[in-house]
């Protein structure tokens, strides 16, 4: 069990890190401008604490720099979505200014033109009322391209706002692991009542080819001290730090599994010595030294470790599939946990090590005792 737990925890941990790094690299961005962590705010319209203010102006200012190819504010909110005005589901709403290469389309088309409703901050431009959804939202609402859905930060607002599905995209659902709808940022702000401060979750910055990203990061950090500017790797590590409690819990479980394995093997080996004390005493009476008896116990422990390692590694293969199946059901992310050859070999080595520790302890106990006392 110690081997199985260790292998599964290691597989999940390594898989999550590799999965997160891959997703950040797939974003196609070089820098992330944030005002702090994007946090949930239960009981509020939209449900997210978005810390970047005046995001359209900020993105426009960043874009003016020569090394910047594009700067795009991105907003996340929870919204109500429904095929009709009577039944709604909660999904994640992503607000994008429109156009560009940020959203990958698998069916239909993407946004054409800019964020016209923003109208230089007056929010009185026409609303395009176009929405791009992911496949999970399409299945959830039973809609497709050219169908209409209702969207809003509240049920009342959703009943009043109807959007046409123009495309299907997996882009944002890959990051949030939930059913997702994408509308233009100002329109998402409008239907969630957050137009006053033009908030966004962060601003994504893509540098021009050959640009010095480190120099650009330093420039933006100096120009906008109220915000935090990070590279993909730094943003990913910051995300991990925000989940420190979860990571420490996983590490604690791993240590607990190893300690439990050592104690279990030690108890088993001592029980073996106790159950076979008469046999060991008889062998000792035949002239076999206590050190030789201790070696026999150690070999037995290693044999048990080999069998346990093979069994644990064998059970880990279907176990990791079960973990991934549960992860898909809960988070929507696929193939998060992975089993590399290094993890499997490490698990097998752990089994041998744990058995060796237990065997050495039992051997030391046997070497200090006198088996012949049992025959007296």
C-alpha positions as a Markdown table, in Angstrom:
| # | Residue | x | y | z |
|---|---|---|---|---|
| 1 | Unk | 0.0 | 0.0 | 0.0 |
| 2 | Unk | 2.9 | 2.3 | 0.7 |
| 3 | Unk | 4.3 | 1.8 | -2.7 |
| 4 | Unk | 0.9 | 2.2 | -4.4 |
| 5 | Unk | 0.2 | 5.4 | -2.4 |
| 6 | Unk | 3.6 | 6.8 | -3.1 |
| 7 | Unk | 3.5 | 6.1 | -6.8 |
| 8 | Unk | 0.0 | 7.5 | -7.2 |
| 9 | Unk | 0.8 | 10.7 | -5.3 |
| 10 | Unk | 4.1 | 11.1 | -7.2 |
| 11 | Unk | 2.3 | 10.5 | -10.5 |
| 12 | Unk | -0.4 | 13.1 | -9.6 |
| 13 | Unk | 2.1 | 15.6 | -8.4 |
| 14 | Unk | 4.5 | 15.4 | -11.4 |
| 15 | Unk | 1.5 | 15.2 | -13.8 |
| 16 | Unk | -0.1 | 18.3 | -12.3 |
| 17 | Unk | 3.2 | 20.3 | -12.7 |
| 18 | Unk | 3.8 | 19.1 | -16.2 |
| 19 | Unk | 0.1 | 19.7 | -17.1 |
| 20 | Unk | 0.3 | 23.3 | -15.7 |
| 21 | Unk | 3.5 | 24.1 | -17.5 |
| 22 | Unk | 2.1 | 22.8 | -20.7 |
| 23 | Unk | -1.1 | 24.9 | -20.4 |
| 24 | Unk | 0.9 | 28.1 | -19.7 |
| 25 | Unk | 3.1 | 27.5 | -22.7 |
| 26 | Unk | 0.1 | 26.8 | -24.9 |
| 27 | Unk | -1.3 | 30.2 | -24.0 |
| 28 | Unk | 1.1 | 31.7 | -26.6 |
| 29 | Unk | 1.8 | 34.6 | -24.3 |
| 30 | Unk | 5.1 | 35.9 | -22.8 |
| 31 | Unk | 4.0 | 38.0 | -19.9 |
| 32 | Unk | 1.1 | 38.2 | -17.4 |
| 33 | Unk | 0.2 | 41.5 | -15.8 |
| 34 | Unk | -1.8 | 40.9 | -12.6 |
| 35 | Unk | -2.9 | 42.9 | -9.6 |
| 36 | Unk | -3.0 | 39.8 | -7.3 |
| 37 | Unk | -4.5 | 36.4 | -7.4 |
| 38 | Unk | -7.9 | 35.9 | -9.1 |
| 39 | Unk | -10.1 | 34.8 | -6.2 |
| 40 | Unk | -13.6 | 33.6 | -5.8 |
| 41 | Unk | -16.1 | 36.0 | -4.1 |
| 42 | Unk | -19.1 | 33.9 | -3.2 |
| 43 | Unk | -22.4 | 35.9 | -3.0 |
| 44 | Unk | -21.3 | 38.6 | -5.5 |
| 45 | Unk | -22.4 | 39.0 | -9.1 |
| 46 | Unk | -19.8 | 37.4 | -11.2 |
| 47 | Unk | -18.2 | 35.6 | -8.3 |
| 48 | Unk | -14.6 | 36.5 | -9.1 |
| 49 | Unk | -12.3 | 39.1 | -7.5 |
| 50 | Unk | -10.6 | 40.7 | -10.5 |
| 51 | Unk | -7.8 | 43.1 | -9.5 |
| 52 | Unk | -6.8 | 44.8 | -12.8 |
| 53 | Unk | -8.6 | 48.2 | -13.2 |
| 54 | Unk | -8.9 | 50.3 | -16.4 |
| 55 | Unk | -7.9 | 47.2 | -18.3 |
| 56 | Unk | -8.6 | 48.5 | -21.8 |
| 57 | Unk | -6.4 | 51.6 | -21.2 |
| 58 | Unk | -3.7 | 49.5 | -19.6 |
| 59 | Unk | -3.6 | 47.1 | -22.5 |
| 60 | Unk | -3.6 | 50.0 | -25.0 |
| 61 | Unk | -0.7 | 51.6 | -23.2 |
| 62 | Unk | 1.3 | 48.4 | -23.0 |
| 63 | Unk | 0.7 | 47.7 | -26.7 |
| 64 | Unk | 2.3 | 51.1 | -27.7 |
| 65 | Unk | 5.8 | 49.6 | -26.8 |
| 66 | Unk | 7.9 | 48.4 | -29.7 |
| 67 | Unk | 8.7 | 45.0 | -28.3 |
| 68 | Unk | 5.0 | 44.3 | -27.7 |
| 69 | Unk | 3.0 | 42.5 | -30.5 |
| 70 | Unk | -0.3 | 42.5 | -28.5 |
| 71 | Unk | -1.6 | 43.1 | -25.0 |
| 72 | Unk | -5.0 | 41.6 | -24.3 |
| 73 | Unk | -7.1 | 42.1 | -21.1 |
| 74 | Unk | -8.9 | 38.9 | -20.0 |
| 75 | Unk | -11.8 | 38.8 | -17.7 |
| 76 | Unk | -13.3 | 35.8 | -15.9 |
| 77 | Unk | -16.8 | 35.8 | -14.3 |
| 78 | Unk | -19.4 | 33.2 | -13.4 |
| 79 | Unk | -22.6 | 33.7 | -15.4 |
| 80 | Unk | -25.9 | 32.1 | -15.7 |
| 81 | Unk | -26.5 | 30.4 | -19.1 |
| 82 | Unk | -29.7 | 28.9 | -20.5 |
| 83 | Unk | -31.2 | 27.8 | -23.8 |
| 84 | Unk | -34.4 | 29.5 | -22.8 |
| 85 | Unk | -35.5 | 32.1 | -20.2 |
| 86 | Unk | -36.7 | 29.5 | -17.6 |
| 87 | Unk | -33.8 | 27.1 | -16.9 |
| 88 | Unk | -30.2 | 28.2 | -16.3 |
| 89 | Unk | -26.9 | 26.6 | -15.5 |
| 90 | Unk | -23.8 | 28.3 | -14.0 |
| 91 | Unk | -20.8 | 28.4 | -16.3 |
| 92 | Unk | -17.5 | 30.4 | -16.5 |
| 93 | Unk | -17.7 | 33.5 | -18.6 |
| 94 | Unk | -14.5 | 34.7 | -20.3 |
| 95 | Unk | -14.3 | 38.2 | -21.6 |
| 96 | Unk | -12.0 | 38.9 | -24.5 |
| 97 | Unk | -11.8 | 42.2 | -26.6 |
| 98 | Unk | -12.4 | 40.2 | -29.7 |
| 99 | Unk | -10.3 | 39.4 | -32.8 |
| 100 | Unk | -6.7 | 38.2 | -32.6 |
| 101 | Unk | -5.4 | 34.7 | -32.2 |
| 102 | Unk | -6.3 | 34.2 | -28.5 |
| 103 | Unk | -9.3 | 32.0 | -29.2 |
| 104 | Unk | -8.9 | 28.8 | -31.2 |
| 105 | Unk | -12.0 | 27.8 | -33.1 |
| 106 | Unk | -13.0 | 24.2 | -33.7 |
| 107 | Unk | -16.4 | 24.9 | -35.3 |
| 108 | Unk | -18.0 | 28.0 | -36.6 |
| 109 | Unk | -16.1 | 31.3 | -36.5 |
| 110 | Unk | -14.4 | 33.6 | -34.1 |
| 111 | Unk | -15.1 | 37.2 | -33.2 |
| 112 | Unk | -14.8 | 39.7 | -36.1 |
| 113 | Unk | -13.9 | 43.3 | -35.2 |
| 114 | Unk | -13.1 | 44.9 | -31.9 |
| 115 | Unk | -14.9 | 45.5 | -28.7 |
| 116 | Unk | -17.3 | 48.1 | -30.1 |
| 117 | Unk | -19.6 | 48.2 | -27.0 |
| 118 | Unk | -16.7 | 49.6 | -24.9 |
| 119 | Unk | -16.7 | 52.8 | -27.0 |
| 120 | Unk | -13.7 | 54.4 | -25.3 |
| 121 | Unk | -15.1 | 53.7 | -21.9 |
| 122 | Unk | -18.6 | 55.0 | -22.3 |
| 123 | Unk | -20.1 | 51.5 | -22.8 |
| 124 | Unk | -22.8 | 52.9 | -25.1 |
| 125 | Unk | -21.7 | 51.3 | -28.3 |
| 126 | Unk | -23.8 | 48.5 | -29.9 |
| 127 | Unk | -23.5 | 45.0 | -28.4 |
| 128 | Unk | -22.7 | 42.4 | -30.9 |
| 129 | Unk | -24.4 | 39.7 | -28.7 |
| 130 | Unk | -22.1 | 37.0 | -30.1 |
| 131 | Unk | -20.8 | 34.2 | -27.9 |
| 132 | Unk | -18.3 | 31.4 | -28.4 |
| 133 | Unk | -18.9 | 28.3 | -26.3 |
| 134 | Unk | -16.9 | 25.2 | -25.5 |
| 135 | Unk | -18.1 | 21.6 | -26.3 |
| 136 | Unk | -19.2 | 21.0 | -22.7 |
| 137 | Unk | -21.4 | 24.0 | -22.7 |
| 138 | Unk | -22.9 | 22.9 | -26.0 |
| 139 | Unk | -23.7 | 19.5 | -24.6 |
| 140 | Unk | -24.9 | 21.0 | -21.3 |
| 141 | Unk | -27.4 | 23.4 | -23.0 |
| 142 | Unk | -28.0 | 21.2 | -26.1 |
| 143 | Unk | -27.1 | 24.0 | -28.5 |
| 144 | Unk | -24.8 | 24.5 | -31.4 |
| 145 | Unk | -23.6 | 27.1 | -33.9 |
| 146 | Unk | -26.3 | 29.7 | -34.8 |
| 147 | Unk | -28.5 | 28.8 | -31.8 |
| 148 | Unk | -29.2 | 31.4 | -29.2 |
| 149 | Unk | -28.6 | 31.3 | -25.4 |
| 150 | Unk | -29.4 | 33.6 | -22.5 |
| 151 | Unk | -26.5 | 35.0 | -20.5 |
| 152 | Unk | -26.2 | 37.2 | -17.4 |
| 153 | Unk | -24.6 | 37.7 | -14.0 |
| 154 | Unk | -28.0 | 37.2 | -12.4 |
| 155 | Unk | -30.9 | 35.2 | -13.6 |
| 156 | Unk | -32.9 | 38.4 | -14.1 |
| 157 | Unk | -30.1 | 39.8 | -16.3 |
| 158 | Unk | -29.8 | 36.6 | -18.2 |
| 159 | Unk | -33.5 | 36.6 | -19.1 |
| 160 | Unk | -33.0 | 40.0 | -20.7 |
| 161 | Unk | -29.9 | 39.2 | -22.7 |
| 162 | Unk | -29.8 | 36.8 | -25.6 |
| 163 | Unk | -26.6 | 35.9 | -27.5 |
| 164 | Unk | -26.0 | 34.0 | -30.7 |
| 165 | Unk | -23.6 | 31.1 | -30.7 |
| 166 | Unk | -21.1 | 31.8 | -33.5 |
| 167 | Unk | -18.4 | 29.2 | -32.7 |
| 168 | Unk | -17.2 | 26.4 | -30.5 |
| 169 | Unk | -13.7 | 26.7 | -28.9 |
| 170 | Unk | -11.8 | 24.6 | -26.3 |
| 171 | Unk | -9.4 | 27.4 | -25.5 |
| 172 | Unk | -10.5 | 28.6 | -22.1 |
| 173 | Unk | -12.1 | 25.4 | -20.9 |
| 174 | Unk | -8.6 | 23.9 | -21.1 |
| 175 | Unk | -7.5 | 26.3 | -18.5 |
| 176 | Unk | -10.5 | 26.5 | -16.1 |
| 177 | Unk | -11.7 | 22.9 | -16.5 |
| 178 | Unk | -15.4 | 23.9 | -16.5 |
| 179 | Unk | -18.1 | 24.7 | -19.1 |
| 180 | Unk | -17.1 | 28.1 | -20.6 |
| 181 | Unk | -18.6 | 30.8 | -22.7 |
| 182 | Unk | -16.6 | 33.6 | -24.3 |
| 183 | Unk | -18.0 | 37.0 | -25.1 |
| 184 | Unk | -16.4 | 40.4 | -25.7 |
| 185 | Unk | -15.0 | 41.8 | -22.5 |
| 186 | Unk | -17.2 | 45.0 | -22.4 |
| 187 | Unk | -20.3 | 42.9 | -23.0 |
| 188 | Unk | -19.4 | 40.5 | -20.2 |
| 189 | Unk | -18.8 | 43.6 | -17.9 |
| 190 | Unk | -22.2 | 44.9 | -19.0 |
| 191 | Unk | -24.2 | 41.7 | -18.2 |
| 192 | Unk | -22.4 | 41.3 | -14.8 |
| 193 | Unk | -22.6 | 44.9 | -13.8 |
| 194 | Unk | -18.9 | 45.6 | -13.6 |
| 195 | Unk | -18.5 | 48.5 | -16.2 |
| 196 | Unk | -17.6 | 51.1 | -13.6 |
| 197 | Unk | -13.9 | 50.3 | -13.1 |
| 198 | Unk | -13.3 | 48.3 | -16.3 |
| 199 | Unk | -11.8 | 45.3 | -14.4 |
| 200 | Unk | -10.0 | 42.3 | -15.8 |
| 201 | Unk | -8.4 | 39.2 | -14.3 |
| 202 | Unk | -5.1 | 39.9 | -16.0 |
| 203 | Unk | -3.6 | 41.4 | -19.1 |
| 204 | Unk | -1.8 | 38.9 | -21.4 |
| 205 | Unk | 1.3 | 40.3 | -23.2 |
| 206 | Unk | 2.8 | 38.7 | -26.3 |
| 207 | Unk | 6.2 | 40.0 | -27.3 |
| 208 | Unk | 7.4 | 40.5 | -30.9 |
| 209 | Unk | 9.7 | 37.9 | -32.4 |
| 210 | Unk | 13.2 | 38.2 | -31.1 |
| 211 | Unk | 12.3 | 40.7 | -28.4 |
| 212 | Unk | 14.1 | 40.7 | -25.0 |
| 213 | Unk | 11.3 | 39.4 | -22.8 |
| 214 | Unk | 13.3 | 40.0 | -19.6 |
| 215 | Unk | 13.9 | 43.6 | -20.5 |
| 216 | Unk | 10.2 | 44.1 | -21.4 |
| 217 | Unk | 9.3 | 42.6 | -18.0 |
| 218 | Unk | 11.6 | 45.0 | -16.2 |
| 219 | Unk | 10.2 | 47.9 | -18.2 |
| 220 | Unk | 6.6 | 47.0 | -17.4 |
| 221 | Unk | 7.3 | 46.4 | -13.8 |
| 222 | Unk | 8.9 | 49.8 | -13.4 |
| 223 | Unk | 6.2 | 51.6 | -15.4 |
| 224 | Unk | 3.3 | 49.9 | -13.6 |
| 225 | Unk | 4.5 | 49.3 | -10.0 |
| 226 | Unk | 0.9 | 48.7 | -8.8 |
| 227 | Unk | 0.8 | 45.5 | -10.8 |
| 228 | Unk | 2.8 | 42.3 | -10.9 |
| 229 | Unk | 4.4 | 41.3 | -14.2 |
| 230 | Unk | 5.4 | 37.7 | -14.6 |
| 231 | Unk | 6.7 | 35.3 | -17.2 |
| 232 | Unk | 4.8 | 32.0 | -17.9 |
| 233 | Unk | 7.1 | 30.2 | -15.5 |
| 234 | Unk | 6.8 | 32.8 | -12.8 |
| 235 | Unk | 3.0 | 32.9 | -13.1 |
| 236 | Unk | 2.9 | 29.1 | -12.9 |
| 237 | Unk | 5.0 | 29.1 | -9.8 |
| 238 | Unk | 2.9 | 31.8 | -8.2 |
| 239 | Unk | -0.2 | 29.7 | -8.9 |
| 240 | Unk | 1.5 | 26.7 | -7.1 |
| 241 | Unk | 2.4 | 28.9 | -4.1 |
| 242 | Unk | -1.3 | 29.9 | -3.8 |
| 243 | Unk | -2.0 | 26.2 | -3.5 |
| 244 | Unk | 0.7 | 25.6 | -0.8 |
| 245 | Unk | -1.7 | 24.0 | 1.6 |
| 246 | Unk | -2.8 | 21.4 | -0.9 |
| 247 | Unk | 0.8 | 20.7 | -1.9 |
| 248 | Unk | 1.8 | 20.3 | 1.8 |
| 249 | Unk | -1.1 | 18.0 | 2.3 |
| 250 | Unk | 0.0 | 15.8 | -0.5 |
| 251 | Unk | 3.6 | 15.7 | 0.8 |
| 252 | Unk | 2.3 | 14.8 | 4.2 |
| 253 | Unk | 0.3 | 11.9 | 2.8 |
| 254 | Unk | 3.4 | 10.7 | 1.0 |
| 255 | Unk | 5.5 | 10.8 | 4.2 |
| 256 | Unk | 2.7 | 9.1 | 6.1 |
| 257 | Unk | 2.5 | 6.3 | 3.5 |
| 258 | Unk | 6.2 | 5.7 | 3.8 |
| 259 | Unk | 6.3 | 5.7 | 7.6 |
| 260 | Unk | 3.2 | 3.4 | 7.7 |
| 261 | Unk | 5.0 | 1.1 | 5.2 |
| 262 | Unk | 8.1 | 0.9 | 7.4 |
| 263 | Unk | 6.1 | 0.2 | 10.5 |
| 264 | Unk | 4.1 | -2.4 | 8.7 |
| 265 | Unk | 7.1 | -4.3 | 7.4 |
| 266 | Unk | 8.9 | -4.0 | 10.8 |
| 267 | Unk | 5.9 | -5.4 | 12.5 |
| 268 | Unk | 5.6 | -8.2 | 10.0 |
| 269 | Unk | 9.3 | -9.1 | 10.3 |
| 270 | Unk | 9.3 | -9.1 | 14.1 |
| 271 | Unk | 6.1 | -11.3 | 14.0 |
| 272 | Unk | 8.0 | -13.6 | 11.6 |
| 273 | Unk | 10.8 | -13.9 | 14.1 |
| 274 | Unk | 8.4 | -14.5 | 17.0 |
| 275 | Unk | 6.3 | -17.1 | 15.1 |
| 276 | Unk | 9.4 | -19.1 | 14.0 |
| 277 | Unk | 11.4 | -18.7 | 17.1 |
| 278 | Unk | 11.4 | -22.5 | 17.8 |
| 279 | Unk | 12.5 | -23.2 | 14.2 |
| 280 | Unk | 15.2 | -20.6 | 14.4 |
| 281 | Unk | 16.3 | -22.0 | 17.8 |
| 282 | Unk | 16.6 | -25.5 | 16.3 |
| 283 | Unk | 18.7 | -24.2 | 13.4 |
| 284 | Unk | 20.9 | -22.3 | 15.9 |
| 285 | Unk | 21.3 | -25.5 | 17.9 |
| 286 | Unk | 22.7 | -27.1 | 14.7 |
| 287 | Unk | 25.6 | -24.7 | 14.8 |
| 288 | Unk | 24.2 | -21.9 | 12.6 |
| 289 | Unk | 25.4 | -18.5 | 13.9 |
| 290 | Unk | 23.0 | -15.7 | 14.9 |
| 291 | Unk | 24.5 | -13.5 | 12.2 |
| 292 | Unk | 23.5 | -16.1 | 9.6 |
| 293 | Unk | 20.0 | -16.3 | 11.1 |
| 294 | Unk | 19.8 | -12.5 | 10.9 |
| 295 | Unk | 20.9 | -12.7 | 7.2 |
| 296 | Unk | 18.1 | -15.2 | 6.5 |
| 297 | Unk | 15.5 | -12.8 | 8.0 |
| 298 | Unk | 16.9 | -9.9 | 6.0 |
| 299 | Unk | 16.7 | -11.9 | 2.8 |
| 300 | Unk | 13.1 | -12.8 | 3.6 |
| 301 | Unk | 12.3 | -9.2 | 4.1 |
| 302 | Unk | 13.9 | -8.2 | 0.8 |
| 303 | Unk | 12.0 | -11.0 | -1.0 |
| 304 | Unk | 8.8 | -9.6 | 0.5 |
| 305 | Unk | 9.8 | -6.1 | -0.7 |
| 306 | Unk | 10.4 | -7.3 | -4.2 |
| 307 | Unk | 6.9 | -8.9 | -4.3 |
| 308 | Unk | 5.4 | -5.8 | -2.7 |
| 309 | Unk | 7.1 | -3.6 | -5.2 |
| 310 | Unk | 5.9 | -5.6 | -8.2 |
| 311 | Unk | 2.4 | -5.7 | -6.8 |
| 312 | Unk | 2.3 | -2.0 | -5.9 |
| 313 | Unk | 3.7 | -0.9 | -9.4 |
| 314 | Unk | 1.2 | -3.3 | -11.0 |
| 315 | Unk | -1.7 | -1.8 | -9.2 |
| 316 | Unk | -0.5 | 1.7 | -9.9 |
| 317 | Unk | -1.2 | 1.3 | -13.6 |
| 318 | Unk | -5.0 | 0.9 | -13.3 |
| 319 | Unk | -4.9 | 3.1 | -10.3 |
| 320 | Unk | -3.6 | 6.1 | -12.2 |
| 321 | Unk | -6.4 | 5.5 | -14.9 |
| 322 | Unk | -8.9 | 5.6 | -12.1 |
| 323 | Unk | -7.4 | 8.9 | -10.7 |
| 324 | Unk | -7.6 | 10.4 | -14.2 |
| 325 | Unk | -11.2 | 9.3 | -14.6 |
| 326 | Unk | -12.2 | 10.9 | -11.3 |
| 327 | Unk | -10.3 | 14.1 | -12.3 |
| 328 | Unk | -12.1 | 14.4 | -15.5 |
| 329 | Unk | -15.5 | 14.1 | -13.7 |
| 330 | Unk | -14.6 | 16.6 | -11.1 |
| 331 | Unk | -12.4 | 19.2 | -12.9 |
| 332 | Unk | -12.8 | 18.5 | -16.6 |
| 333 | Unk | -9.1 | 18.1 | -17.1 |
| 334 | Unk | -7.9 | 15.0 | -18.9 |
| 335 | Unk | -4.8 | 13.0 | -18.3 |
| 336 | Unk | -3.5 | 15.1 | -15.5 |
| 337 | Unk | -1.8 | 12.3 | -13.6 |
| 338 | Unk | 1.0 | 10.5 | -15.4 |
| 339 | Unk | 3.2 | 7.5 | -14.6 |
| 340 | Unk | 6.8 | 7.8 | -16.0 |
| 341 | Unk | 9.4 | 5.1 | -15.9 |
| 342 | Unk | 11.2 | 7.1 | -13.3 |
| 343 | Unk | 8.2 | 7.2 | -11.0 |
| 344 | Unk | 7.6 | 3.4 | -11.4 |
| 345 | Unk | 11.3 | 2.6 | -10.7 |
| 346 | Unk | 11.2 | 5.0 | -7.7 |
| 347 | Unk | 8.1 | 3.2 | -6.3 |
| 348 | Unk | 9.8 | -0.2 | -6.7 |
| 349 | Unk | 12.9 | 1.1 | -5.1 |
| 350 | Unk | 10.9 | 2.4 | -2.2 |
| 351 | Unk | 9.4 | -1.0 | -1.6 |
| 352 | Unk | 12.9 | -2.6 | -1.5 |
| 353 | Unk | 14.1 | 0.2 | 0.8 |
| 354 | Unk | 11.2 | 0.0 | 3.2 |
| 355 | Unk | 11.6 | -3.8 | 3.4 |
| 356 | Unk | 15.4 | -3.5 | 3.9 |
| 357 | Unk | 14.8 | -1.1 | 6.8 |
| 358 | Unk | 12.3 | -3.5 | 8.4 |
| 359 | Unk | 14.5 | -6.5 | 7.7 |
| 360 | Unk | 17.6 | -4.8 | 9.2 |
| 361 | Unk | 15.6 | -3.9 | 12.4 |
| 362 | Unk | 14.3 | -7.5 | 12.7 |
| 363 | Unk | 17.8 | -8.9 | 12.0 |
| 364 | Unk | 19.3 | -6.6 | 14.7 |
| 365 | Unk | 16.7 | -7.8 | 17.2 |
| 366 | Unk | 17.5 | -11.4 | 16.3 |
| 367 | Unk | 21.3 | -10.9 | 16.4 |
| 368 | Unk | 21.0 | -9.4 | 20.0 |
| 369 | Unk | 18.8 | -12.2 | 21.2 |
| 370 | Unk | 19.7 | -15.9 | 21.9 |
| 371 | Unk | 17.4 | -18.3 | 20.0 |
| 372 | Unk | 18.6 | -21.2 | 22.2 |
| 373 | Unk | 16.8 | -19.7 | 25.1 |
| 374 | Unk | 13.6 | -20.8 | 23.5 |
| 375 | Unk | 14.7 | -24.5 | 23.8 |
| 376 | Unk | 15.5 | -24.3 | 27.5 |
